Amino acid sequence: MPPAAPDPLEPVIPARPGPLAGIRVLDLTSVIMGPYATQALGDLGADVICVEAVTGDTNRIMGPGPVPGMSGVALNLLRNKRNVCLDLKQSAGRDACLRLIASCDVFVTNLRPGPLRRLGLDHASVSLLRPDIVMCQAYGWSAASGESDKPAYDDVIQAVSGVAHSFELRDGVPAMAPFLVADKVAGLTLTQAILAALFHRERTGEGQFVEVAMVDALASFNLVEHGCAAVPEPALGPAGYPRIVTPDRRPFRTTDGWIAVLPYSTSNYQDVFREGGRDDLLDDVRIRSARSRMAHAGELYAIVAEVVALRSTSFWVRFCEDHDIPAGAVRTLDELVRELPVVEHPTAGAYHEVPAPWHFSATPASVRRPAPMLGEHTREVLLEAGLSDAEIDAMVASGAIPV
């Protein structure tokens, strides 16, 4: 008889726990930035408890989903989390949240400082409950800027951190990256900060407050290469890495599709030129050194584009593999999704699961819980925090917990 299928309502217990097993996280974040950070912590083994408003978070309606309140975005973004639904504007909801925080190692929020202080959930208040807590607060601008209470969204941060200008350098007009780069870079930075603070606490027993400003995270990310000639003082030229912002740096059209081909050495260029019948360029001064190739990147890419247009995508994939030339056919987002494993959600049904991006030999990441419905674990988690059934029932009666 085959083994019984696992019950999708029960958490999966991995054979070996992740590196953050035993760490408990209170997640008071919303939309993408914070939930992306806590998704990573959950995948790494932490017990993540997300506190959500009674109206539900925006990520639950970001695009269609199989059931109300569970978008395709939320199915992966909210996994490995337990969900508690509280009205923090009511004293009972606020008090319950504080009880939860006292039971956690990490408290992460993207509420701005003003609302957080008014709720009594600022670091000064939280650290009285749990002195060794790691509290990480993320928002658009840092407290030092004096603008930390200003609203901030991905589009705005792309504009002020130079991302939109990098498109202008290439295309002549500023533009937004067609993905939530500010939210996700800040989310990754948030995860880094929390892990570093937990490591410090492990060595010293000391908790601390950590701030992540979206604009700082994305500007740091953007200026790695785009600081370029503007970094020395006095500047040796304008900001912007020339090889990256040339309009000829793009996927190249083949006879039947598109491919990215990046000759990276003299021999790479010679192989491509030879295949394209451009023997006249085999000794071209522009391909003789790395410095020369970078200085003339736009011109060289334009020539490669002309050569690539002569053959099919599959031809160039094989050719580049045979000649050790970096290349890859352009994949569609739909193709990427179709290749993901299909798993079962207890309420939403089958969906494609985005695997965790790390591979540990001793403490593997895992998906142990499906994304929760709004308020699915409210009673369970509040009981763990020490509230009684009667107290929880009173909160339901007052509206601090939705029915």
Secondary structure, 3 states (H helix, E strand, C coil): CCCCCCCCCCCCCCCCCCCCCCCEEEEECCCCHHHHHHHHHHHCCCEEEEEECCCCCHHHHCCCCCECCECHHHHHHCCCEEEEECCCCCHHHHHHHHHHHHCCCEEEECCCHHHHHHCCCCHHHHHHHCCCCEEEEEECCCHHHCCCCCCCCHHHHHHHCCHHHHHHHHHCCCCCCCCCHHHHHHHHHHHHHHHHHHHHHHHHCCCEEEEEEHHHHHHHHHHHHHCHHHCCCCCCCCCCCHHHHCCCCCCEECCCCEEEECCCCHHHHHHHHHHCCCHHHCCCHHHCCHHHHHHCHHHHHHHHHHHHCCCCHHHHHHHHHHCCCCEEECCCHHHHHHCCCEEEECCCEEEECCCCCCCCCCCCCCCCCCCCCCCCCHHHHHHHCCCCHHHHHHHHHHCCCCC
